[in-house]
């Protein structure tokens, strides 16, 4: 039988994402893949982490809470 997301796992995700968790997720991605809507690879965000970390964390918090990606993020 496959793995299943439990209620407690879902609650933890919905509680939000810390800057450290976002960093950990970002640094395990292949550095030149996963181009997003902005066309920038993970290596761009890693290189400029000190500039973007708060904004990225905020954007992901909004996306998790609203389940929508707003254009003004």
C-alpha positions, 0 to 999 in steps of 0.5 A: 500500500502507498503512503498517505498524508495524514491529518496531522501531516496536512495540519503541519503543512497548512501551519505554514512554511519557515524560511529554513524549510523553504531553503531546504526544499530549494537546495535539494532541487536540481539547480538548473531545472524546475523553471517556474512561471518567472523562468528562473531556476532554483540556482538564481534564488539560491545565489540571491537568497539573502535578498529574496528569502522573506518575500519568497516565504511570504509568497508561499505562505499566501499560496498555502493559505489561499491555495491560489497564486496571485499575480501581485506576489 
